[in-house]
Amino acid sequence: MRSVVTVLLFAATWLIWSGHYSPLPLALGALSCAAVLVLARRTGFFSDDVYTLHLAARLPRFWLWLLWELVRANVAVARVILSRRMPIEPTMVSIDASRLPPAAQATLANSITLTPGTVCHDVIGGRIEVHCLTRANAEDLKNGEMIRRISELSRH
């Protein structure tokens, strides 16, 4: 089923982007979609650890929440930078994401890094090491809201 859905998405994307509907381009497009499907299968794209197409319905809600978090974090970092005291308190935090599948761990690490004031330093054995600009950033991560949102997003 995953292969069928994916090849249909490949074909639809190719058709929309190419804009050519004569026999030769259609045949070459079908051939290229088939080649990409073969390569995707060989690289393990359809394994449960990697395949995330089933998340598509929940992604917009997560993106809206993440966008709000990005705005909040930008305001917080701007306050720190514009403050006369520059209340920077660099802090390293370790987040336990071992219960999440690998794709969800990557989404979590990328979401953390996207958020101003935090940068993922390393991911080892499901633990994500994060450098935070302030202790408040560290506390926000420790409260687990981002992990909860990622878990909700990645559940089957």
ChimeraX attribute file (.defattr): number of C-alpha atoms within 10 A of each C-alpha:
attribute: neighborCount
match mode: 1-to-1
recipient: residues
	/A:1	6
	/A:2	13
	/A:3	14
	/A:4	10
	/A:5	11
	/A:6	16
	/A:7	17
	/A:8	13
	/A:9	13
	/A:10	18
	/A:11	18
	/A:12	13
	/A:13	12
	/A:14	17
	/A:15	16
	/A:16	9
	/A:17	9
	/A:18	12
	/A:19	10
	/A:20	13
	/A:21	11
	/A:22	8
	/A:23	9
	/A:24	10
	/A:25	14
	/A:26	17
	/A:27	12
	/A:28	11
	/A:29	19
	/A:30	17
	/A:31	12
	/A:32	15
	/A:33	21
	/A:34	15
	/A:35	12
	/A:36	14
	/A:37	19
	/A:38	12
	/A:39	12
	/A:40	14
	/A:41	13
	/A:42	10
	/A:43	10
	/A:44	12
	/A:45	16
	/A:46	17
	/A:47	11
	/A:48	11
	/A:49	13
	/A:50	13
	/A:51	13
	/A:52	15
	/A:53	12
	/A:54	13
	/A:55	14
	/A:56	9
	/A:57	10
	/A:58	13
	/A:59	14
	/A:60	11
	/A:61	12
	/A:62	16
	/A:63	12
	/A:64	11
	/A:65	13
	/A:66	18
	/A:67	14
	/A:68	12
	/A:69	18
	/A:70	18
	/A:71	12
	/A:72	14
	/A:73	18
	/A:74	15
	/A:75	13
	/A:76	17
	/A:77	19
	/A:78	13
	/A:79	13
	/A:80	17
	/A:81	13
	/A:82	11
	/A:83	11
	/A:84	8
	/A:85	8
	/A:86	10
	/A:87	14
	/A:88	15
	/A:89	13
	/A:90	15
	/A:91	15
	/A:92	18
	/A:93	21
	/A:94	17
	/A:95	20
	/A:96	18
	/A:97	22
	/A:98	14
	/A:99	12
	/A:100	18
	/A:101	17
	/A:102	15
	/A:103	15
	/A:104	22
	/A:105	23
	/A:106	16
	/A:107	16
	/A:108	22
	/A:109	23
	/A:110	13
	/A:111	19
	/A:112	23
	/A:113	17
	/A:114	17
	/A:115	19
	/A:116	20
	/A:117	23
	/A:118	24
	/A:119	19
	/A:120	21
	/A:121	14
	/A:122	14
	/A:123	17
	/A:124	10
	/A:125	9
	/A:126	17
	/A:127	17
	/A:128	22
	/A:129	18
	/A:130	23
	/A:131	21
	/A:132	24
	/A:133	20
	/A:134	19
	/A:135	16
	/A:136	14
	/A:137	23
	/A:138	22
	/A:139	12
	/A:140	11
	/A:141	19
	/A:142	15
	/A:143	10
	/A:144	13
	/A:145	11
	/A:146	19
	/A:147	22
	/A:148	11
	/A:149	15
	/A:150	19
	/A:151	18
	/A:152	13
	/A:153	19
	/A:154	19
	/A:155	12
	/A:156	8
